[in-house]
Amino acid sequence: MLGVRFILTGGGGQCIEMAAHRGIAERDRRDAITKLIARRGSLAQNEFLQELSLARPRMDSNLSEREAQAARAIDAALDRAASAYLQGQPGYVEAALYEALAAAQGFAPTLDDVRWTLRLRPEQMQEPDRWRIGRERDTTLAGYPAFAGDDTLITDERPLLYHEIIWVVNRCAFKATYQGTKENLRMFQRVVASVRFPEQGDSALAR
């Protein structure tokens, strides 16, 4: 994750976090394949095969069946590119690489793809029994569809609200999280209200 966390001094664990999930953004193979296409003529055989290996998508723990289908298509096209390269068929190499690029460009993660991956799951926390899952809802924030969850963390001192908001913008997933008291919730709402995203085609990171 890449972002910022504000911790309330003396607040007993109260914090606000705004972050982009780099792990999901880095699953996008478009840049790696584009780089390979541009450099294919200048690479030695071992370099080409290494770059091709780095361009392959993850085949495990896919976000959704849509991503799994895209990953299989990319992987198959890269297999054809490797085979054609070893057989000395540069025209087929180029065609296969562009097929891989088209498959990568054809998939963009959606909110439905990532919401359950990023959603709080008590069983994954250090002390699962301290968490209470509450209301879940679809909403719109910062001009984009979002998924929000209103949960509770039971601490030794007092229960704390635990709110999270998930977006997907420009192929990147973002999450805003609040852990704190009801009295300080307004500050989190002000921070969320200030979020702005770049236009499509600009940097994927929010301002």
C-alpha positions as CSV (number, residue, x, y, z in Angstrom):
1,M,0.0,0.0,0.0
2,L,1.1,3.6,-0.7
3,G,-0.5,6.4,1.1
4,V,-0.7,8.4,4.4
5,R,-1.8,7.6,7.9
6,F,-2.7,10.2,10.5
7,I,-2.5,9.0,14.1
8,L,-4.2,11.0,16.9
9,T,-1.6,11.5,19.7
10,G,-3.0,10.1,22.9
11,G,-6.0,8.9,21.1
12,G,-5.8,5.2,22.1
13,G,-5.4,3.9,18.6
14,Q,-7.5,6.4,16.6
15,C,-6.3,7.0,13.1
16,I,-7.2,7.9,9.5
17,E,-5.6,6.3,6.5
18,M,-5.8,7.0,2.8
19,A,-4.0,4.6,0.6
20,A,-3.6,3.1,-2.9
21,H,-3.2,-0.6,-3.1
22,R,0.0,-1.0,-5.2
23,G,-0.3,-4.8,-5.2
24,I,-3.5,-4.5,-7.3
25,A,-2.1,-1.8,-9.6
26,E,1.1,-3.8,-10.2
27,R,-1.0,-6.8,-11.5
28,D,-1.5,-4.6,-14.7
29,R,0.8,-6.1,-17.3
30,R,0.3,-3.4,-20.0
31,D,3.5,-1.4,-19.2
32,A,5.6,-4.6,-19.1
33,I,4.3,-5.9,-22.4
34,T,4.6,-2.4,-24.0
35,K,8.2,-2.2,-22.9
36,L,9.0,-5.6,-24.3
37,I,7.4,-4.7,-27.7
38,A,9.5,-1.6,-27.9
39,R,12.8,-3.3,-26.9
40,R,12.4,-6.7,-28.6
41,G,14.8,-6.0,-31.4
42,S,17.6,-4.8,-29.1
43,L,17.6,-7.6,-26.6
44,A,19.8,-10.7,-26.6
45,Q,18.0,-14.0,-26.3
46,N,18.4,-14.4,-22.6
47,E,17.4,-10.8,-22.0
48,F,14.3,-11.2,-24.2
49,L,13.2,-14.4,-22.4
50,Q,13.8,-12.8,-19.0
51,E,11.7,-9.7,-20.0
52,L,9.0,-12.0,-21.3
53,S,9.0,-13.8,-18.0
54,L,8.6,-10.6,-16.1
55,A,5.7,-9.6,-18.4
56,R,3.6,-12.7,-17.4
57,P,0.5,-12.1,-15.3
58,R,-0.2,-13.7,-11.9
59,M,-2.0,-17.0,-12.4
60,D,-2.9,-17.5,-8.7
61,S,-5.2,-15.7,-6.4
62,N,-7.0,-13.8,-9.2
63,L,-9.3,-11.0,-8.1
64,S,-12.2,-12.4,-10.2
65,E,-12.9,-14.8,-13.0
66,R,-12.7,-11.9,-15.4
67,E,-9.1,-11.3,-14.4
68,A,-8.4,-15.0,-14.5
69,Q,-9.6,-15.1,-18.1
70,A,-7.4,-12.2,-19.1
71,A,-4.4,-13.7,-17.3
72,R,-4.8,-16.9,-19.2
73,A,-5.1,-15.1,-22.6
74,I,-2.0,-13.0,-21.8
75,D,0.0,-16.1,-20.7
76,A,-1.0,-18.1,-23.8
77,A,0.0,-15.2,-26.1
78,L,3.4,-14.9,-24.4
79,D,3.9,-18.6,-24.8
80,R,3.4,-18.2,-28.5
81,A,5.8,-15.3,-28.5
82,A,8.5,-17.3,-26.8
83,S,8.0,-20.3,-29.1
84,A,8.1,-18.0,-32.2
85,Y,11.2,-16.3,-30.9
86,L,13.1,-19.5,-30.4
87,Q,12.1,-20.6,-33.9
88,G,13.4,-17.4,-35.4
89,Q,10.0,-16.1,-36.5
90,P,10.1,-12.3,-35.7
91,G,6.8,-11.6,-37.4
92,Y,5.0,-14.1,-35.3
93,V,6.7,-12.8,-32.2
94,E,5.4,-9.3,-32.8
95,A,1.9,-10.6,-33.5
96,A,1.8,-12.6,-30.3
97,L,3.1,-9.7,-28.2
98,Y,0.4,-7.5,-29.6
99,E,-2.2,-10.2,-28.8
100,A,-0.9,-10.2,-25.2
101,L,-1.1,-6.4,-25.0
102,A,-4.6,-6.4,-26.3
103,A,-5.6,-9.0,-23.7
104,A,-4.0,-6.9,-21.0
105,Q,-5.7,-3.7,-22.2
106,G,-9.1,-5.5,-22.3
107,F,-9.2,-6.0,-18.5
108,A,-9.6,-3.2,-16.0
109,P,-10.5,-4.1,-12.4
110,T,-13.9,-2.9,-11.2
111,L,-15.2,-2.2,-7.7
112,D,-16.9,-5.6,-7.8
113,D,-13.6,-7.3,-8.6
114,V,-11.8,-5.9,-5.5
115,R,-14.3,-5.1,-2.8
116,W,-14.2,-8.5,-1.1
117,T,-10.4,-8.7,-1.5
118,L,-9.9,-5.4,0.3
119,R,-12.9,-5.6,2.7
120,L,-12.1,-6.1,6.4
121,R,-12.1,-9.8,7.3
122,P,-11.8,-10.5,11.0
123,E,-10.4,-13.9,10.4
124,Q,-7.3,-12.3,8.8
125,M,-6.7,-10.0,11.8
126,Q,-4.4,-10.8,14.8
127,E,-7.4,-10.9,17.2
128,P,-10.5,-11.8,15.2
129,D,-12.8,-11.8,18.2
130,R,-12.3,-8.0,18.6
131,W,-14.0,-7.2,15.3
132,R,-17.7,-6.7,14.6
133,I,-18.8,-6.5,11.0
134,G,-21.6,-4.0,10.6
135,R,-23.5,-2.2,7.8
136,E,-22.2,-2.5,4.2
137,R,-23.5,-0.3,1.4
138,D,-22.8,1.0,-2.1
139,T,-22.4,4.8,-2.4
140,T,-20.7,7.5,-4.6
141,L,-17.8,9.5,-3.3
142,A,-15.4,11.8,-5.0
143,G,-17.5,11.3,-8.2
144,Y,-17.0,7.6,-8.4
145,P,-18.9,4.5,-7.2
146,A,-17.6,3.3,-3.9
147,F,-18.2,0.5,-1.3
148,A,-18.4,1.4,2.3
149,G,-18.4,-0.7,5.5
150,D,-19.3,0.5,9.0
151,D,-17.8,-1.8,11.6
152,T,-16.6,-1.9,15.2
153,L,-13.3,-2.7,16.9
154,I,-13.5,-3.7,20.5
155,T,-10.5,-2.5,22.5
156,D,-9.6,-2.8,26.2
157,E,-10.4,0.8,26.7
158,R,-13.6,1.3,24.6
159,P,-15.2,0.2,21.3
160,L,-14.0,2.2,18.3
161,L,-15.8,2.8,15.1
162,Y,-14.0,1.2,12.1
163,H,-15.2,2.7,8.7
164,E,-13.7,1.9,5.3
165,I,-14.4,3.1,1.8
166,I,-13.1,1.4,-1.3
167,W,-12.8,2.9,-4.8
168,V,-11.4,1.8,-8.1
169,V,-10.2,4.6,-10.3
170,N,-8.0,4.5,-13.4
171,R,-7.3,0.8,-12.9
172,C,-6.1,1.4,-9.3
173,A,-7.8,0.5,-6.0
174,F,-8.0,3.0,-3.2
175,K,-9.2,2.6,0.4
176,A,-9.9,5.2,3.1
177,T,-10.1,3.9,6.7
178,Y,-11.2,5.5,9.9
179,Q,-10.6,3.9,13.3
180,G,-11.8,6.1,16.2
181,T,-14.6,7.5,18.3
182,K,-17.9,8.9,17.1
183,E,-16.8,12.4,18.2
184,N,-13.9,12.4,15.7
185,L,-15.8,10.8,12.8
186,R,-16.5,14.2,11.3
187,M,-12.8,14.8,10.7
188,F,-12.7,11.6,8.6
189,Q,-15.7,12.7,6.7
190,R,-14.0,16.0,5.9
191,V,-10.9,14.2,4.7
192,V,-13.0,11.9,2.4
193,A,-14.9,14.9,1.1
194,S,-11.6,16.5,0.0
195,V,-10.5,13.6,-2.2
196,R,-10.0,14.3,-5.9
197,F,-8.9,11.9,-8.5
198,P,-6.9,12.8,-11.7
199,E,-8.6,12.6,-15.0
200,Q,-8.5,9.3,-16.9
201,G,-5.1,8.8,-18.5
202,D,-3.3,10.8,-15.8
203,S,-1.3,9.3,-12.9
204,A,-3.4,6.7,-11.0
205,L,-2.6,8.2,-7.6
206,A,-5.2,10.5,-6.0
207,R,-4.3,14.0,-5.1
